[in-house]
Amino acid sequence: MPSPAMASSLWMCRLCMRGWRSTLNSIERLNFTSWRQTSSSNVAVKKETTRRKDELAEPVDERKSFYMLQEERQEQAERSVLISCSHKITEKRFLNYLSRHGDINTFFFYESFGVYAVVEFSKKESVASLQDGASIPSIEHEATVPFKSRLLSLKLNNPVDQSGSQPSVQCLPQSPVPISELIQKLSKADSIDQQLYTLTDTYELTEESIRLRFLVCSLLKDIAAAYFPECTVRPFGSTVNQFGKLGCDLDMFLDLDAISGRNLKKTAGAFSLEYQMKRVSSERAATQSILSVIGKCIEQFGPGCVGVQKILNARCPLVRFAHQPSGFQCDLTANNRIALKSSELLYLYGSLDRRVRALVFSVRCWARVHGITSSIPGAWLTNFSLTVMVLFFLQKRNSPVIPTLDRLKELAGPMDKVTIEGNDCTFVSNLSKINVPENTETLEHLLQEFFEFYANFAFGRLSINIRKGKEQNKPDASPLHIQNPFEPSLNVSKNVNQTQLERFVELAKESSWILAQGESRSPSRTGDQAWGLAALLLPSVSQPGKSRKRRKREPASERIKSLLESLKTNKLHGKTTGNTVSSERTVPNKSH
């Protein structure tokens, strides 16, 4: 049994490996984590402890480059397995059994159609050892496809022996808290700034969720490697750009560019060899063929992959499916390098100033609550479009919070130069090279100014462009025009119609006004009344999809006037403003 000092040392090493941000997130789980390490006494830790002590001597780099971080996580995923467990399992026995195959770096449990565990070994050979000891199940009246993956099931050979054991597994959450619970949590904060940071901490992807996402990509790579042994499956979008919310979809792409032999210089001499290849009419046709085959493999051979759809005629062909063991809805594309550069850009902006992530998370939450964004494709704003709007607003401050993309390009070094499909995607990757003017505005002020900015924005004639950091004349008649940062000819918000844009503007005006009221900017004495950001997340008077049964909605100015009169009246009667705002904003929706 290791001493408490050794257990504490192991725990601190784990926090060091996870990095500073995940350390803060782990503080709330301090007691559980300490207990978990102590109960894991039979894990082989001697060599691992020595290695981790060496790592502790090195300073933790809080500003790792995007690709350095991705490579680290991919390497972690290659040394990890996903195991389905019985609900009767005890953590101690679980770890005792697995530690026979090698030292365990980290592990955690979660629920998705049962209890699962993610286990990361310190060496890849331990995974091979574990697989060598696994058997292919025999099932009566059914046949199995003998595909060996790192998705395994741990069976109890003698369930009766376990009947007296009390399960000690604590499953970590993989989905966001309900909005009602979030509002209660925000209402107890001391300031609007604290509310925005609390929302971010509550909704952001946990370290465990990110590890699971990279592991799913690694499991899919094992399937694709049957055809392309040197391929990689890389996550992009919310999983890696620092703006992912618990429960969000997993976007990934099949990367074939790393396959050796591309652009290989011919050797001097009389002969040279090259592979014979199947030729197709275009790169798009090649992508469609590849995804069609990989999609079929996922459908037929991928354990836990269900509901496979091959959407090959879309502008960006993809394979969509649900991965039941992780609970993720997955979209797989091929060689989608521009999307990865967009993810890197958002990661960079989110790393420059902590207010960026807090503002984006809060605006996205506000938009989802009021139906401005949706998980269903349609005429709504997307999370990406909304994020670009926040970034543009932050670039437009008198003292910019973040630099323009053109400025990031000026700071780029020779190794940063990137051209993808004829588009210049160059910008600096070294965060230490970026200096921005000091902006000391509070999040409360920025949130109100964001709503005010877009409530009065000339959408009818101006386009949003974060490359220049300034408005430009719209090149087409789309209601909302947001220039794609790396493909200038594309409008990332082309799907948004006039009705949805008007709803966004109307709600921005209303939210700006509410935040401007002194009564809405201070917490209630009892702490149980929604105020500040929490008040903005209450049910809206303009919920979509209910207009047919209701009379025409009065103009926003009239509703604001009515709300102001109501505030004054209730104040005279000694009622709280929090109740007044809540009551007014839950009036049944009228036509929009």
C-alpha positions in Angstrom: 0.0 0.0 0.0 1.6 3.3 -1.1 2.0 6.0 1.5 -0.3 9.1 1.4 2.7 11.1 0.2 3.2 8.8 -2.8 -0.5 9.0 -3.6 -0.4 12.8 -3.4 2.7 12.8 -5.7 1.0 10.7 -8.3 -2.0 12.9 -8.2 0.1 16.0 -8.7 1.9 14.4 -11.6 -1.3 13.7 -13.4 -2.4 17.3 -13.0 0.9 18.4 -14.4 0.4 16.2 -17.5 -3.0 17.5 -18.1 -1.9 21.2 -18.2 -2.9 24.3 -16.3 -6.4 24.7 -17.6 -7.4 21.1 -16.8 -5.7 21.5 -13.4 -8.2 24.2 -12.5 -11.1 22.1 -13.7 -9.8 19.2 -11.6 -9.6 21.1 -8.3 -13.4 20.6 -7.8 -12.7 16.8 -8.0 -9.8 16.9 -5.5 -11.2 14.6 -2.9 -12.4 12.0 -5.5 -9.2 12.0 -7.4 -7.0 11.6 -4.3 -9.1 8.7 -3.2 -8.9 7.2 -6.7 -5.1 7.3 -6.7 -4.9 5.8 -3.2 -7.3 2.9 -4.1 -5.2 2.1 -7.1 -2.4 0.7 -5.0 -1.8 -2.4 -7.2 -1.1 -0.4 -10.4 2.5 -0.9 -11.4 3.8 2.6 -10.8 7.5 2.5 -9.9 8.9 3.2 -13.4 6.0 5.6 -14.1 6.7 7.5 -10.9 10.3 8.1 -11.8 9.3 9.3 -15.3 6.7 11.7 -13.9 9.2 13.1 -11.4 11.5 14.0 -14.3 8.6 15.7 -16.0 7.8 17.8 -12.9 11.2 19.4 -13.2 10.2 20.8 -16.6 8.0 23.9 -16.6 4.4 23.4 -17.8 3.9 25.2 -21.2 0.5 26.9 -21.0 0.8 28.2 -24.5 1.5 25.2 -26.6 1.1 25.5 -30.4 -2.0 24.0 -31.9 -0.3 21.2 -33.7 2.0 20.4 -30.8 -1.0 19.8 -28.6 -2.8 17.8 -31.3 0.2 15.5 -31.8 0.4 14.9 -28.0 -3.2 14.0 -27.8 -3.0 11.7 -30.8 0.0 9.9 -29.3 -2.0 9.5 -26.0 -4.9 8.0 -27.9 -2.6 5.4 -29.6 -1.7 4.1 -26.1 -5.4 4.0 -25.0 -8.2 1.5 -25.0 -11.9 1.8 -24.5 -13.4 -0.9 -22.3 -17.0 -1.8 -21.7 -17.5 -2.8 -18.0 -20.1 -4.5 -15.9 -21.9 -2.2 -13.6 -20.8 -4.5 -10.8 -17.1 -3.8 -11.4 -14.9 -2.3 -8.6 -12.2 0.1 -9.5 -9.6 -1.8 -7.5 -10.1 -5.1 -9.2 -10.4 -3.4 -12.6 -7.0 -1.8 -12.2 -5.3 -4.8 -10.7 -6.3 -6.8 -13.7 -5.2 -4.3 -16.4 -1.9 -3.4 -14.6 -0.7 -6.9 -15.5 -0.1 -5.6 -19.0 1.8 -2.5 -18.0 1.9 0.8 -16.2 -1.3 2.9 -16.4 -1.0 6.7 -16.9 -4.6 7.7 -16.4 -8.1 6.3 -16.6 -11.7 7.4 -16.0 -15.2 5.9 -16.2 -18.3 7.3 -17.9 -21.8 6.1 -19.0 -23.1 5.6 -22.5 -25.4 2.6 -23.1 -23.6 1.1 -20.1 -20.4 1.8 -18.2 -17.2 2.4 -20.1 -13.6 3.1 -19.1 -10.9 4.9 -21.0 -7.5 3.6 -20.0 -4.2 5.1 -21.2 -1.1 3.0 -20.8 2.4 4.4 -20.5 3.6 2.3 -23.5 2.0 1.2 -26.7 3.2 -2.4 -26.1 0.8 -2.7 -23.2 -2.1 -2.2 -25.6 -0.8 -5.1 -27.8 -0.3 -7.2 -24.7 -3.9 -6.5 -23.6 -5.2 -7.4 -27.1 -3.2 -10.6 -27.2 -5.0 -11.8 -24.1 -8.5 -11.0 -25.5 -10.6 -13.6 -27.1 -13.1 -13.4 -30.0 -16.6 -14.1 -28.6 -18.7 -17.0 -29.8 -22.4 -16.3 -30.0 -25.1 -18.8 -30.7 -27.3 -18.3 -33.7 -25.2 -15.3 -34.8 -21.9 -14.7 -36.6 -19.3 -12.1 -35.7 -16.9 -10.2 -38.0 -13.4 -11.0 -36.5 -12.2 -7.4 -36.5 -9.8 -6.7 -33.7 -10.0 -3.2 -32.3 -9.1 -1.3 -29.1 -12.8 -1.4 -28.1 -13.0 -4.3 -25.7 -15.5 -5.8 -23.2 -14.4 -6.9 -19.7 -16.5 -9.9 -18.7 -16.9 -11.3 -15.1 -16.1 -15.0 -15.3 -17.6 -15.6 -11.8 -20.4 -13.0 -11.3 -21.4 -14.7 -8.0 -18.0 -13.9 -6.5 -18.7 -10.2 -7.2 -22.2 -10.2 -5.7 -20.9 -9.1 -2.3 -18.7 -6.3 -3.6 -19.9 -2.8 -3.7 -19.2 -1.0 -7.0 -16.8 1.8 -6.5 -16.8 3.3 -10.0 -17.6 7.0 -10.2 -18.7 8.0 -13.7 -17.7 11.5 -15.0 -20.3 13.6 -16.8 -20.2 13.7 -20.6 -23.2 16.0 -21.2 -24.0 19.6 -20.2 -26.2 20.5 -17.2 -29.8 21.5 -18.0 -30.4 25.2 -18.7 -32.6 25.5 -15.6 -29.7 24.3 -13.4 -27.3 26.6 -15.2 -29.6 29.6 -14.5 -29.7 28.8 -10.8 -25.9 28.5 -10.7 -25.4 31.8 -12.5 -27.9 33.6 -10.3 -25.7 32.9 -7.3 -22.6 34.6 -8.8 -21.3 37.9 -7.5 -20.9 39.7 -10.8 -21.7 39.4 -14.5 -18.1 38.7 -15.2 -18.2 35.8 -12.8 -21.3 34.5 -14.5 -19.7 34.4 -17.9 -16.6 32.5 -16.5 -18.9 30.2 -14.6 -20.9 29.4 -17.7 -17.7 28.6 -19.6 -16.4 26.3 -16.8 -19.7 24.5 -16.7 -20.1 23.9 -20.4 -16.6 23.5 -21.8 -15.2 20.1 -22.8 -13.5 18.4 -19.9 -10.1 16.9 -20.2 -11.8 13.4 -20.1 -14.2 14.3 -23.0 -11.3 15.5 -25.2 -9.3 12.3 -24.5 -12.3 10.2 -25.4 -12.8 12.2 -28.7 -9.2 11.6 -29.7 -9.6 7.9 -28.9 -12.7 7.6 -31.1 -10.7 9.1 -34.0 -7.8 6.7 -33.3 -10.3 3.7 -33.3 -11.6 4.9 -36.7 -8.1 5.3 -38.0 -7.6 1.6 -37.2 -10.5 0.8 -39.6 -9.3 3.1 -42.4 -5.7 1.8 -42.0 -6.8 -1.5 -43.6 -6.8 0.5 -46.9 -4.4 3.3 -46.1 -1.9 2.1 -43.5 -0.2 5.5 -43.1 -3.4 7.5 -42.8 -4.6 9.5 -39.8 -8.0 10.5 -38.6 -7.9 14.0 -37.1 -10.6 15.8 -35.1 -11.4 19.4 -36.0 -14.0 22.0 -35.1 -15.3 22.2 -31.5 -13.2 19.3 -30.3 -9.9 21.1 -30.7 -10.7 24.9 -31.1 -11.3 25.5 -27.4 -15.0 26.4 -27.9 -16.5 22.9 -27.7 -19.4 22.3 -25.4 -20.0 19.1 -23.6 -22.1 16.8 -25.8 -21.2 18.5 -29.1 -20.7 16.5 -32.3 -17.4 15.0 -33.2 -16.1 16.4 -36.5 -13.1 14.6 -38.0 -11.4 14.1 -41.3 -9.4 11.3 -42.9 -5.9 12.7 -43.5 -4.1 11.0 -46.4 -1.5 13.7 -47.0 1.0 12.1 -44.6 1.2 9.0 -46.7 4.9 8.6 -47.8 5.8 8.9 -51.5 4.1 12.2 -52.2 6.3 14.7 -54.0 9.2 12.3 -53.6 12.2 13.6 -55.6 13.4 11.1 -58.3 16.8 9.6 -57.5 19.7 10.0 -60.0 20.2 7.0 -62.2 18.7 5.1 -65.1 15.6 4.0 -63.2 13.0 5.1 -60.8 9.9 3.4 -59.3 6.4 4.7 -58.8 3.2 3.1 -57.7 0.5 2.2 -60.1 -2.7 4.1 -59.1 -6.4 4.0 -59.8 -7.1 7.2 -61.7 -10.4 9.1 -61.4 -11.9 12.1 -63.0 -11.3 14.6 -60.2 -10.2 15.1 -56.6 -13.8 15.3 -55.6 -14.5 12.0 -57.2 -11.6 10.4 -55.4 -12.8 11.8 -52.1 -16.3 10.4 -52.8 -14.9 7.0 -53.6 -12.7 6.9 -50.5 -15.5 7.9 -48.2 -17.9 5.5 -49.8 -15.5 2.6 -49.0 -14.6 3.8 -45.5 -18.2 4.4 -44.7 -19.1 0.9 -45.8 -16.3 -0.5 -43.5 -17.5 1.6 -40.6 -21.1 0.3 -41.1 -20.0 -3.4 -41.5 -17.0 -3.7 -39.3 -17.0 -0.8 -36.8 -18.1 -2.0 -33.3 -20.7 0.4 -31.9 -21.1 2.4 -35.1 -24.8 2.7 -36.0 -27.0 4.8 -38.3 -24.3 5.2 -41.0 -25.2 7.7 -43.7 -23.0 8.4 -46.7 -23.7 12.0 -47.8 -21.4 12.1 -50.7 -23.1 14.8 -52.9 -22.8 17.6 -50.4 -20.3 20.4 -51.1 -18.1 18.7 -48.6 -18.8 14.9 -48.9 -19.1 13.2 -45.5 -20.0 10.0 -43.7 -22.3 10.5 -40.7 -22.9 8.0 -37.9 -23.5 7.5 -34.2 -20.7 6.0 -32.1 -22.7 4.4 -29.3 -19.8 3.5 -26.9 -18.8 7.2 -26.7 -22.3 8.7 -27.2 -21.0 11.0 -30.0 -22.7 11.9 -33.2 -19.8 11.8 -35.7 -19.1 13.4 -39.1 -16.2 12.1 -41.1 -14.8 14.0 -44.1 -11.6 13.6 -46.1 -8.5 15.9 -46.4 -10.5 18.8 -44.9 -7.4 20.9 -44.2 -9.0 24.3 -44.5 -11.4 23.3 -41.7 -8.4 22.3 -39.6 -6.8 25.7 -40.2 -10.0 27.4 -39.1 -9.9 25.3 -35.9 -6.3 26.4 -35.3 -7.2 30.0 -35.8 -10.0 29.8 -33.2 -7.7 28.0 -30.9 -5.2 30.8 -31.2 -7.8 33.5 -30.6 -9.1 31.6 -27.6 -5.6 31.4 -26.1 -4.8 35.1 -26.4 -7.3 36.4 -23.9 -9.5 34.4 -21.5 -12.4 36.8 -22.1 -12.7 35.6 -25.8 -13.8 32.1 -24.8 -16.1 33.4 -22.0 -17.8 35.8 -24.4 -18.2 33.2 -27.2 -19.5 30.5 -24.8 -22.1 32.9 -23.3 -23.3 34.3 -26.6 -23.6 30.8 -28.0 -25.6 29.7 -25.0 -27.9 32.7 -25.3 -28.4 32.0 -29.0 -29.2 28.3 -28.5 -31.7 29.1 -25.7 -33.6 31.5 -27.9 -33.5 29.3 -31.1 -31.1 31.5 -33.0 -28.9 28.5 -33.5 -30.0 24.9 -33.8 -28.5 21.4 -34.1 -30.7 20.8 -37.1 -29.4 22.2 -40.4 -31.5 25.1 -41.7 -31.7 28.9 -42.1 -30.3 29.5 -38.6 -27.0 31.0 -37.6 -24.4 28.3 -37.0 -22.0 28.3 -34.1 -19.1 29.0 -36.4 -20.8 32.1 -37.9 -21.7 33.4 -34.4 -18.2 32.8 -33.2 -16.8 34.8 -36.1 -19.2 37.6 -35.3 -17.9 37.7 -31.7 -14.3 37.8 -33.0 -15.1 40.6 -35.4 -16.7 42.6 -32.5 -13.6 42.2 -30.4 -11.4 43.3 -33.3 -13.5 46.5 -33.6 -13.0 47.8 -30.0 -11.1 51.1 -29.7 -8.4 49.1 -28.1 -8.7 45.7 -29.9 -8.9 42.6 -27.7 -7.6 40.4 -30.5 -5.6 41.2 -33.7 -6.9 40.8 -37.3 -6.0 37.8 -39.4 -3.9 40.0 -41.7 -1.9 41.0 -38.6 -1.4 37.4 -37.7 -0.2 36.8 -41.2 2.4 39.6 -40.9 3.8 37.9 -37.8 4.1 34.5 -39.5 7.5 32.9 -40.0 8.7 30.8 -42.9 7.4 27.5 -41.4 3.9 29.1 -41.0 3.4 29.6 -44.7 0.5 27.5 -45.9 -1.5 27.4 -49.1 -4.4 25.0 -49.4 -6.3 24.6 -52.6 -5.0 27.9 -53.8 -6.0 29.8 -50.7 -3.5 31.6 -48.5 -3.9 30.1 -45.0 -0.8 31.6 -43.5 -0.8 33.0 -39.9 1.6 32.8 -37.0 1.5 29.7 -34.9 3.8 30.8 -32.1 1.6 32.5 -29.5 4.6 34.3 -27.9 5.1 36.4 -31.0 1.6 38.0 -30.7 1.3 41.3 -28.7 -2.1 43.0 -28.6 -3.0 46.4 -27.2 -4.0 46.2 -23.6 -7.8 46.2 -23.3 -9.2 46.3 -19.8 -12.9 46.3 -20.5 -14.9 44.0 -18.3 -16.9 41.1 -19.6 -20.1 42.7 -18.5 -19.3 45.8 -20.6 -18.2 43.6 -23.6 -21.4 41.5 -23.5 -23.7 44.6 -23.5 -21.6 46.2 -26.2 -21.8 43.1 -28.3 -25.5 43.2 -28.3 -25.5 46.9 -28.9 -23.0 46.6 -31.8 -25.1 44.0 -33.7 -28.4 45.6 -32.8 -27.3 48.6 -34.9 -25.2 46.9 -37.5 -25.9 47.7 -41.2 -26.5 44.1 -42.3 -28.3 45.3 -45.4 -25.1 46.7 -47.0 -22.1 45.5 -45.0 -20.1 42.3 -44.8 -18.2 41.0 -41.7 -14.5 40.3 -42.4 -12.1 39.2 -39.6 -9.2 39.1 -42.0 -9.3 42.9 -42.3 -11.1 43.6 -39.0 -13.4 46.1 -40.7 -16.7 46.2 -42.5 -16.8 45.9 -46.3 -19.6 46.3 -48.9 -21.5 43.1 -49.4 -20.7 41.4 -52.7 -24.2 39.8 -52.9 -27.7 40.1 -51.7 -27.5 37.5 -48.9 -29.2 38.9 -45.7 -26.1 38.1 -43.7 -22.6 38.1 -45.2 -19.7 36.7 -43.2 -16.6 36.2 -45.3 -14.8 32.9 -44.8 -11.4 33.7 -43.3 -9.5 31.4 -45.7 -11.8 31.2 -48.7 -12.8 34.9 -49.3 -15.2 34.0 -52.1 -17.4 32.0 -49.7 -20.1 33.4 -47.3 -20.2 31.2 -44.2 -23.6 32.5 -43.3 -25.2 32.1 -46.8 -27.9 29.8 -45.3 -29.3 32.5 -42.9 -32.5 34.0 -44.2 -34.0 37.4 -43.5 -36.4 36.2 -40.9 -33.7 34.6 -38.8 -31.5 37.6 -39.1 -34.3 39.9 -37.9 -34.9 37.7 -34.9 -31.2 37.9 -34.0 -31.2 41.7 -34.3 -34.5 42.0 -32.3 -33.2 39.8 -29.4 -29.9 41.6 -29.4 -31.7 44.9 -28.9 -33.8 43.5 -26.1 -30.8 41.9 -24.4 -28.8 45.1 -24.7 -31.6 47.0 -23.0 -32.0 44.5 -20.2 -28.3 44.6 -19.4 -28.4 48.4 -19.4 -30.9 48.5 -16.5 -29.3 48.9 -13.1 -31.7 46.5 -11.5 -30.7 43.7 -13.9 -26.9 44.2 -13.2 -26.9 43.3 -9.5 -27.6 40.0 -7.7 -30.8 39.8 -5.6 -30.4 39.7 -1.8 -31.7 36.1 -1.6 -29.7 34.9 -4.6 -32.6 33.0 -6.1 -33.7 35.6 -8.7 -32.3 35.5 -12.2 -30.2 38.6 -13.0 -27.5 39.6 -15.5 -26.6 36.8 -17.9 -29.0 34.5 -16.1 -31.9 36.9 -16.9 -30.9 36.7 -20.6 -31.3 33.0 -20.6 -34.9 32.9 -19.3 -37.6 31.8 -21.8 -37.8 34.4 -24.5 -40.9 36.2 -25.8 -39.8 35.3 -29.3 -39.5 31.5 -29.3 -39.6 30.2 -32.9 -42.2 27.9 -34.4 -45.3 29.2 -32.5 -46.3 32.1 -34.6 -49.3 30.6 -36.5 -51.5 30.4 -33.4 -50.8 33.9 -32.1 -51.5 37.4 -33.1 -49.0 39.7 -34.6 -46.2 40.6 -32.3 -45.8 44.3 -31.4 -42.6 46.1 -32.3 -39.6 45.7 -30.0 -39.7 49.3 -29.1 -43.3 49.0 -27.8 -42.4 45.9 -25.8 -39.4 47.6 -24.3 -41.6 50.6 -23.4 -44.2 48.3 -21.8 -41.4 46.5 -19.9 -40.0 49.8 -18.6 -43.5 50.9 -17.4 -43.9 47.5 -15.7 -40.5 47.9 -14.0 -41.5 51.3 -12.6 -44.9 50.1 -11.5 -43.6 47.1 -9.7 -40.8 49.1 -8.1 -43.4 51.4 -6.5 -45.2 48.4 -5.1 -41.9 47.0 -3.6 -41.6 44.1 -6.0 -38.2 42.8 -7.1 -37.0 43.6 -10.6 -35.9 40.0 -11.1 -39.5 38.8 -10.9 -40.7 41.6 -13.2 -38.2 40.8 -15.9 -38.9 37.0 -15.6 -42.7 37.6 -15.8 -42.5 40.0 -18.8 -40.1 37.8 -20.8 -42.3 34.7 -20.5 -45.3 36.3 -22.2 -46.6 33.9 -24.8 -45.0 34.4 -28.2 -46.7 36.5 -30.9 -46.1 36.3 -34.6 -42.6 37.0 -35.8 
